[in-house]
């Protein structure tokens, strides 16, 4: 026997039924639902991306369906493709069952009903039985859509000459500083789970000039909110030889345009099933941080409690402003105060109290942080010392600067937050396959 690397598809997609009309074919899938009528039955088969309606009647063949054909049985179904008409006169295909070969049987009835249009239970129950509830067509469509977001991010950046990298998730120090790091005992040494690939993607700018990564990051934050997770997927890129941090914002705008177009064309079924309103992007407006604060105070009569950052309500108001003023679902906010940005962020030469950095808000929610990085060795060491950091503890990171680095910058885009807001969901856990927060580490 020899293995040649060829694997044939073992099922036929509904889109291909037309060319097999009046022919007998075999599909594989899971029995999703059985609806018994007086003299026939609808057997809905769930395949990897769709549900296919099959019809059983004794008149179709000598096959007789028995009681062991149940929901969640894996099966091979052989039958004839026949065409009918919908109410609007268009063609609709279904499979007249000639035989069902059962490949596996569930040991128990699923604890949650997944055969309805949506899973009708509270979020906690939905997450407790995630391996089951994800089988619901609407639930799983969320993560097919999420695949499209990641795919679009990867494809566009690859086309722009970026190299995909994979940085370590066990690190000697936290990239963002602060106390929100998970500490690990690593063979007697204290190390940390990665808050970000930041220090490594910067190092790789001097190697490849343009790099990106899609990977989990970890934040030991004690938040229990609808928008925070302790593990999430960050889509990062870093690019060298930039003229200004506007190059980073332009690159992200191109990424988002590509992603939305990909979802519109190749994930149309999921977009329609989930009733996703995809944003139209031509260009994205930009506001400086202090200008945004002034708009909040004058236009919305809002009194900020923090002049160094935005609270969730301020972000929502800025989202409304962007929609009304610019007809945009997105808005870049630039020049955040130096006190609120990480140590590697370049200060604005014209006003060092502020930085050459930005956040991107999408429909009133921050989904991206980015900006230009310090590339000069002396400048980076000086800023570390100013912040009370010991540069000697970051010797390996400072190799980038000591031995020469191009002007560069980048960003991190939260996959789950972007997905959540595309869906119009109220909790980021709805857009997380297996959430990890302060209360949940299973399933």
Secondary structure by P-SEA (a helix, b strand, c coil): ccccccccccccccccccccccccbbbbbcccbbbbcccbbbbbbbcccbbbbbbbccccccccccccccccccbbbbbbbbbbbcccbbbbbbbcccbbbbccccccccccccccccccccaaaaaaacccccccaaaaaaaaaaaaaaaaaaaaaaaabbbbbbbbccccccccccccbbbbbcccbbbbccccaaaaaaaacccccccccbbbbbbcccccccccccbbbbbbbbbcccccaaaaaaaaaaaaaaaaaaaaccaaaaaaaaccccccccbbbbbcaaaaaaaaaacccccccccccccaaaaaaaaaaaaaaccccbbbbccccccccccccccccccccccccbbbbcccccccccccccccaaaaaaaaaaacccccccccccccccccccccccccccaaaaaaaaacccccccccccccccccccc
